[in-house]
Amino acid sequence: MKRNWEVIKEILIAVEGSESPLNAKITLESFDDSKLDVYYYHFDMLCGTNLVDSSIDMGQHGIKYFNIQSLTFEGHDFLDTIRSDTVWNKVKELSMKKSIELTFDSIKKLSALAITSLAS
């Protein structure tokens, strides 16, 4: 399965929007059941980054249960970078135009270009 930045953005926005970091918990059940495998894959990836504070519980038969409590400082910065649809669409446009794959680092660099381009 390929990484889908739209799904990652959706998850990060949901985590940020949770009511209270003291008892917040975003789980797979918070998302569309018809794409559960897609969310499972992206939750697993996000839990391995320093964008979110999370825990993984192992259930029966090795099934992972993900709990994402909050965004980290870096997670907030990254979400702030991709939140605006205008900036995000410009990042994707620049990526395609320059034949650059969207990675965590390239998104940060392209977003700086996008913001500069949109500001002028």
N, C-alpha and C positions, 0 to 999 in steps of 0.2 A: 504494500500500500504506500502511496506517496503522501508526503506531508502536504497538508492543505492549510494555507495561512488564513483562509477565511474561517475555518473551524477553530483554529487557534485564537483568532481575534474574538470570535463569539464566546469561547470559554473564558478568556481573560476579562471580557466585558461583564460576563455573568458573575465572575468572582468579585470583581470590583463593586458590582451592584448589590452584593449580599448585604443584608441589613446591619449586622454587627460582627466585627472580627472576633469578638469573644465567643460567639456561638455559631458563627457562619460555617457552613459546610456545603460545598457544591459537589454533587455526586453525578454519576452517569444518569441517574433517574431524573435529573434536572433538564435533560435534553431529549430530542426526538427519538423515540423508540425504533423508528424505521431505519435509522442510521447508527444504531448502537455500536456496531463494529468500528465505524469511523471515529466515533467519540472515544471508544475504549482505547484505540491506537493513539489518539492525540492526548488523552489524559495520561497514558503511560509515558509518552514523550515529555509532556510538561512536568510531570512529577520528577523527572530526571534533570530538570534545569534549575537554575536559580532565579526563575521568574515567579515561582509560587512557593508558598509554604504548604506542604502537603504530607499526607501519610498514605501508605498502601497497606491494606490488610489482606492477608491470604485466606481465602475461603476454601471450601471443599474442592477437591479436584484441581487445585492450583489456580483457581479463578481469583483474580485480583479485584479488590474493592478499593476505589480511589476516593479520597476525601481531600479536597483542596480548601484550605481555610482562608487564605488571603494571598494577595500579591506581595511580593517583596518590593523593596525600593526600586530595584532594577526592573521588576515587572511593571510597576507603575510608569516608569520612564518609557519602557518599550511600548506599553499600551498608549501612552500619550502620543507617541510617534505615529502609531498606525490607526488611532481612533477616528480621526477626521477622514470622511470618505473622499474629500477633495484631495488631501495629501496622499492617502492610500492609493487612490486611482492613479495619481501622478507617479507614485513609486512604481506601480505595476507597469505603467506606460514606459517610464524610463528603463525599467528592467528589460522589457521586450525590445525597445529601440536599440539598446546597447548590448543585447544578447547576454545579459547577466542573470544568472540563476538567483532566485530569491532565497537568501540565507539570512540568518539572524544578523550577521555583520553587514551584508550588502543592503538589507532593509534600513539599518541605521544610517549608512552612508548615503543611500539614495534618497532617504527622507530629508536629509540636510539639503541635497540638491533640489528636491521637489519644493521644499519650503522657500528656498532662495528664488527658484524659478517663479513660484506663485506670488512671491512678495514684490517682484519687480514689474 
